[in-house]
């Protein structure tokens, strides 16, 4: 990726994605860029195309037309396993439901993505060691120092959220994607979590892309984009494609 060091974090051009159902839907994006280091909030209600857009950005889904470039790498040039490897190395993802392994320890959950990302793993080792770096992130996110051996299932919602953030941040991936990460929290806890997340994102120099329906979050971001302004969804009745 060194040859693309100055490329935007995200660059989409002429993208089309079709759901192959009887009543076929097509999602279209003319152009969409996210510079490196930006804190971007994407706002849109349920059904606005949020999950599909995130799948395209992270290489889970492939566009049928157009170009999806991440850090200068066209994802259509990578085969399926290559996209999986690229996602593991360059993306940290905070899921809405956190997706922690309930009977795994906190430390095991934080270190999980490094099993699939050799470069992130090497950076973590160089930063001070796997468990040491995991504990540093957990402490930086406001969790007690002795929480590492607890099972994820025993944690509160707020604690699980912070463990999910530490898992996304471990190994300094270039892009952090957060899917409605504050939806289960009250306003005060939302603010605390965002402050801690922003501190860690700034420290690593990562690009942050957060999707939400909550307009109250807008004040915390360098740019706010409405889903309706970047994509359109059209329907073709009776299509079998």
URBEL-V840755 format. One record per run of one state. SS is the DSSP state (@ for helix, = for strand, . for the rest). FROM is the first residue (numbers start at 0). LEN is the number of residues. If there is no record, write none. Layout:
BEGIN
ss = [SS,SS]
from = [FROM,FROM]
len = [LEN,LEN]
END
This chain:
BEGIN
ss = [.,@,.,=,.,=,.,=,.,@,.,=,.,=,@,.,@,=,.,=,@,.,@,.,@,.,=,@,.,@,.,=,.,@,.,=,.,@,.,=,@,.,=,.]
from = [0,1,4,9,19,23,34,38,43,49,58,64,70,72,74,77,79,90,94,104,105,116,117,126,129,140,150,151,154,156,169,174,179,186,204,206,212,214,220,222,226,230,231,236]
len = [1,3,5,10,4,11,4,5,6,9,6,6,2,2,3,2,11,4,10,1,11,1,9,3,11,10,1,3,2,13,5,5,7,18,2,6,2,6,2,4,4,1,5,5]
END
